[in-house]
Amino acid sequence: MSDALKLAPPIPAPRAGQRFTFSGLVGSSDAALIAQSALRYRSEFSVMVIFCAQAQEAQRLLEEIPAFAPQLKTRLLPDWEILPYDHFSPHQDLVSERLATLYELLNGSCDIVLVPITTALQKLGPPNFLSGHTFFFRQGDKLNEAALKLQLQQAGYDPVSSVMRPGEYSIRGGLIDLFPMGSSLPYRLDLFGDEIEQIRAFDPDTQRSLYPVKEVRLLPGHEFPFDDASRTAFRGRWREVFEGDPTRCSIYKDANLGIPSAGIESYLPLFFDECSTVFDYFPRSGDPVWLVNIGDVEESIKGFW
């Protein structure tokens, strides 16, 4: 443990139902206390979930906690950064980060998850959607090009000539470029016949290979399904919820044509029988989850509603 962390007095071991309150923390002292506590007791809980009253506090902690404990895997569940029912979609990088964080939280593969409280109040697709629409490509696997194109299309990935951002793919003969959601780099699958001979990360700007990898994780391209059955269910629920002629709405018409319109994320509940919250993504191991509030979370909830 670093000298900086030794300066902070340790808190007692956490127990179910027990609550600690700290005041007078200034600067980065809260990040130091969080890092120290997570390191000291990491074997006693599955993940530490930190709810922040303000989104900028979550971003600050994302930058500061690794300075005190770089060995901890710290993730952020960012907000969409759009207004409800706005005619804009969240930036693809934000959706990519959200999907990666939810997947890692669900599978218990991170130590700390930072969640702005307004983000925690939003509805999410159920965990079985994310786990059921996540695929892996491994070196030595067999691939069928037609089946792969259909799989990528149903996952919400866009075909392009050169991949530049998450959610895109390109197929050129025996080379398949994928930029998976939740990944910071794209990957190139080199095929020999129908077998994946090699997988390499590459720089999207220079197109130069960086290093080989054994497998690639492919998260869905959206936070909702967009195959034929899902779009049919979406249109049916739309007619149940909204009055009037649905064909006068561009989002409804585009969904009928297989086009995810800008702003369709606000209608996410119409794609599912039941929605979930971030609490439903807590690790399935059943181990305790350590909850932390930063700032006046209750007041932020009142302001949100």
C-alpha positions in Angstrom: 0.0 0.0 0.0 1.4 3.4 -1.0 2.6 6.0 1.6 -0.3 8.3 0.6 -2.8 5.7 1.6 -1.1 5.0 4.9 -1.8 8.6 5.9 -5.6 8.0 5.9 -6.9 6.3 9.0 -8.4 2.9 8.1 -12.1 2.3 8.6 -13.5 -0.8 10.3 -14.3 -3.9 8.2 -17.7 -3.5 6.5 -20.6 -5.5 7.7 -24.0 -6.0 6.1 -26.4 -3.2 7.1 -23.6 -1.1 8.7 -23.3 2.5 7.7 -20.4 4.9 8.0 -20.6 8.7 7.4 -17.5 10.9 6.8 -17.4 14.6 6.7 -14.7 17.2 6.2 -13.0 15.4 3.4 -11.3 17.8 1.1 -9.4 17.6 -2.2 -8.6 14.0 -3.2 -9.0 12.7 0.4 -12.2 10.9 -0.5 -10.5 9.1 -3.4 -7.7 8.1 -1.1 -10.1 6.7 1.5 -12.1 4.8 -1.2 -8.9 3.3 -2.6 -7.6 2.4 0.8 -10.8 0.7 1.8 -11.2 -1.2 -1.4 -7.7 -2.5 -1.2 -7.9 -3.5 2.5 -11.2 -5.3 2.2 -11.4 -6.4 -1.5 -11.7 -10.1 -0.5 -14.8 -9.4 1.6 -17.1 -8.0 -1.2 -17.6 -8.5 -4.9 -17.6 -4.9 -6.0 -17.7 -1.4 -4.6 -20.5 0.7 -6.3 -20.2 4.4 -5.7 -23.2 6.6 -6.3 -22.3 10.2 -6.9 -24.6 13.2 -6.5 -22.9 15.0 -9.5 -21.6 13.5 -12.7 -18.5 15.5 -12.5 -17.7 14.0 -9.1 -17.8 10.5 -10.7 -15.5 11.6 -13.5 -13.1 13.1 -10.9 -13.0 9.9 -8.9 -12.4 7.9 -12.1 -9.2 9.9 -12.6 -8.1 10.1 -8.9 -8.7 6.6 -7.5 -6.1 5.0 -9.9 -3.5 7.5 -8.7 -3.8 5.9 -5.2 -4.5 2.3 -6.3 -3.6 1.6 -9.9 -4.1 -2.1 -9.3 -7.9 -1.6 -8.8 -10.0 -1.9 -11.9 -12.2 1.2 -11.7 -15.0 1.8 -14.2 -17.6 4.5 -14.9 -21.2 4.1 -15.9 -21.6 7.4 -17.8 -24.9 9.3 -18.4 -26.3 9.4 -21.9 -25.8 13.2 -21.8 -29.1 13.8 -23.7 -32.4 15.2 -22.6 -35.4 12.8 -22.4 -37.1 12.4 -25.7 -34.5 14.6 -27.4 -34.0 14.1 -31.1 -30.4 13.2 -30.5 -28.8 9.8 -29.7 -26.0 9.4 -27.1 -22.5 9.6 -28.5 -21.3 6.1 -29.6 -18.3 6.3 -27.3 -20.7 6.8 -24.3 -22.8 3.8 -25.3 -19.7 1.7 -25.7 -18.4 2.6 -22.2 -21.8 2.0 -20.7 -22.1 -1.5 -22.2 -18.6 -2.4 -21.2 -19.2 -1.3 -17.6 -22.5 -3.1 -17.3 -20.9 -6.3 -18.7 -18.0 -6.1 -16.2 -20.3 -5.3 -13.3 -22.6 -8.2 -14.1 -19.7 -10.6 -14.3 -17.8 -9.3 -11.3 -14.7 -8.4 -13.3 -14.1 -4.9 -11.9 -13.4 -3.7 -8.4 -15.1 -0.2 -8.3 -18.0 1.1 -10.4 -18.8 4.9 -10.3 -22.4 5.8 -11.1 -23.9 9.3 -11.2 -27.1 9.0 -9.3 -29.2 10.3 -12.2 -27.8 7.5 -14.3 -28.8 5.0 -11.7 -32.4 6.2 -11.9 -32.7 5.4 -15.6 -34.1 2.2 -16.9 -31.8 -0.4 -18.5 -32.3 -3.4 -20.7 -32.4 -6.7 -18.6 -29.1 -8.4 -17.9 -30.1 -11.4 -20.0 -30.2 -9.2 -23.1 -26.5 -8.1 -22.6 -25.2 -11.5 -21.7 -27.3 -13.2 -24.4 -26.0 -10.8 -27.1 -22.3 -10.9 -26.3 -20.1 -13.1 -28.4 -16.4 -14.0 -28.5 -14.2 -14.7 -31.5 -11.2 -16.8 -30.8 -8.1 -17.7 -32.8 -8.8 -21.0 -34.5 -12.6 -20.6 -34.7 -14.5 -21.3 -37.9 -16.4 -18.4 -39.4 -19.1 -18.3 -42.1 -19.0 -14.9 -43.8 -22.8 -14.8 -44.5 -23.7 -15.8 -40.9 -21.2 -13.3 -39.5 -22.7 -10.5 -41.5 -26.2 -11.4 -40.2 -24.9 -11.7 -36.7 -23.2 -8.3 -36.8 -26.3 -6.7 -38.4 -28.6 -8.1 -35.7 -26.1 -6.9 -33.1 -26.5 -3.3 -34.4 -23.0 -3.0 -36.0 -22.7 -0.7 -39.1 -20.8 -1.9 -42.2 -18.2 0.7 -43.3 -15.2 0.8 -45.6 -12.8 1.6 -42.7 -13.6 1.2 -39.0 -13.1 4.3 -37.0 -15.3 4.1 -33.9 -17.0 1.4 -31.8 -19.9 -0.4 -33.4 -18.4 -0.6 -36.9 -17.1 -3.5 -39.1 -15.6 -4.0 -42.5 -15.2 -7.2 -44.5 -12.6 -7.3 -47.3 -11.9 -10.8 -48.6 -10.0 -12.7 -45.9 -9.7 -9.7 -43.6 -12.4 -8.7 -41.1 -12.1 -5.5 -39.2 -14.2 -5.2 -36.0 -14.4 -2.2 -33.6 -16.3 -3.9 -30.7 -18.4 -1.8 -28.3 -16.6 -1.4 -25.1 -13.2 -1.6 -26.7 -10.6 1.2 -27.0 -9.1 -0.3 -30.2 -10.4 -2.2 -33.3 -9.3 -5.7 -34.2 -8.4 -7.4 -37.5 -9.3 -11.0 -38.0 -7.0 -12.7 -40.6 -8.8 -15.7 -42.1 -7.2 -18.7 -43.7 -10.2 -20.2 -45.6 -13.0 -20.1 -43.0 -10.7 -20.3 -40.0 -9.5 -17.3 -37.9 -5.7 -17.6 -38.3 -4.7 -14.5 -36.4 -6.3 -11.6 -34.4 -4.5 -8.3 -34.1 -5.3 -5.0 -32.5 -4.6 -2.1 -34.9 -4.5 1.7 -35.0 -7.6 3.0 -36.8 -5.8 6.1 -38.0 -2.6 4.5 -39.4 -4.2 1.0 -40.0 -0.9 -0.5 -38.6 -1.1 -3.6 -36.5 -0.2 -3.2 -32.8 -0.2 -6.6 -31.1 -1.8 -10.0 -31.4 -4.6 -11.2 -29.1 -6.2 -14.6 -28.6 -9.9 -13.5 -28.5 -12.2 -10.6 -29.1 -15.3 -9.8 -27.1 -18.2 -8.4 -29.1 -20.9 -6.6 -27.1 -24.2 -5.6 -28.7 -24.1 -2.4 -30.8 -27.0 -0.8 -28.9 -28.5 -1.0 -25.4 -31.6 -2.6 -27.0 -32.3 -5.3 -29.5 -33.1 -4.3 -33.1 -33.8 -7.6 -34.9 -37.1 -8.2 -36.7 -38.9 -9.7 -33.7 -37.8 -6.8 -31.4 -38.9 -4.2 -33.8 -42.3 -5.8 -34.2 -42.6 -5.9 -30.4 -41.5 -2.2 -30.3 -44.2 -1.2 -32.7 -46.9 -3.1 -30.9 -46.0 -1.5 -27.5 -45.9 1.9 -29.2 -49.5 1.5 -30.3 -50.5 0.4 -26.8 -48.8 3.4 -25.1 -49.3 6.3 -27.5 -52.6 7.5 -29.0 -53.0 8.7 -32.6 -51.6 7.6 -35.9 -48.1 6.1 -35.3 -47.1 6.4 -38.9 -46.9 10.1 -38.5 -43.9 9.7 -36.1 -40.5 9.3 -37.8 -39.1 7.1 -35.1 -41.9 4.6 -35.5 -41.6 4.7 -39.3 -37.8 4.3 -39.3 -38.0 1.4 -36.9 -40.4 -0.3 -39.3 -37.7 0.1 -42.0 -35.0 -1.2 -39.7 -33.4 2.2 -39.1 -32.6 3.2 -35.5 -33.5 6.9 -35.5 -31.7 9.5 -33.5 -33.3 9.7 -30.1 -34.8 6.2 -30.1 -32.9 5.4 -26.9 -35.5 7.4 -24.9 -38.0 4.7 -26.0 -35.9 1.8 -24.7 -38.6 0.3 -22.5 -40.7 -0.4 -25.6 -38.1 -3.0 -26.7 -38.5 -5.2 -23.6 -41.2 -6.9 -21.6 -39.6 -5.7 -18.4 -36.7 -3.3 -17.9 -34.0 -3.4 -15.2 -31.9 -1.0 -13.1 -28.3 -0.9 -12.3 -29.0 -2.9 -9.2 -30.1 -5.9 -11.3 -26.5 -5.9 -12.7 -24.8 -6.5 -9.4 -22.6 -9.6 -9.7 -24.4 -12.9 -9.9 -21.9 -14.5 -7.5 -24.1 -13.5 -4.5 -21.1 -11.9 -2.7 -21.8 -8.7 -0.8 -21.7 -5.4 -2.7 -20.3 -2.3 -0.9 -22.4 0.8 -1.6 -20.9 4.3 -1.2 -22.6 7.7 -1.6 -20.6 10.8 -2.5 -22.4 14.1 -2.0 -26.0 14.8 -1.3 -27.5 11.9 -3.3 -31.0 12.2 -1.8 -31.2 15.9 -2.9 -30.0 15.0 -6.4 -32.7 12.4 -6.7 -35.4 14.9 -5.7 -34.0 17.4 -8.2 -34.0 14.7 -10.9 -37.7 13.9 -10.4 
